[in-house]
Amino acid sequence: MPIKRWRQPSGMTLIEVLISASVFIIVIVVVVDLFLLFYRSSYNQAEQEQLQAGVLYFSQIMSRHVRTSKIDYDRYGSSIVNPVNVLYLAEQYEDISIQLGDSASGIGNDGQVYLYEFDSNTLSPLTSDAINAVYVDTVQFFIYPATDPFDRLNLNPPNTQPTVMLVVSAHHVDDPSLTIQYQTLISLRQYER
């Protein structure tokens, strides 16, 4: 009697199909997760760059006003107590103030920094949440020296050039977890001695 040989089946068993499908699904999930992680990180980086650009834009405009003006020490009284929330400047033709929020119309902090011109009674935003996607939380000014170094009535004035330190805290409009702390020192181009 001839011996029957066991033939190996030519198909795959159910266990082999399940194992190969689960390995394939795991590989697909890992690849999709890596793609989403890369996409989210590049999106967050773009938002952070947009926030930094918005704050830098505002600080450059403000720096230009500070450099070409004088600090209006008379509006602060006898001496400045730092930090101050409103920066009063006397430009060549007009007195201005730079402040957070629209306090001239009583709105309060709306996340924008405004330039107020006293003589023409106009209020202009220096920041824009629609364009720059920046919501400014705090703006503080540290003015040095605290008394007017060019006051001719002062017998012992400080012998220093006026400077303003700008300290800004802001966050992105779309993602409040993206924040920035910005600080810069601005020297006035004021030479009266």
Summary of the structure (lengths in Angstrom):
residues: 193
radius of gyration: 31.3
end to end distance: 125.4
largest distance: 131.0
contacts: 496
relative contact order: 0.15
helix: 32%
strand: 27%
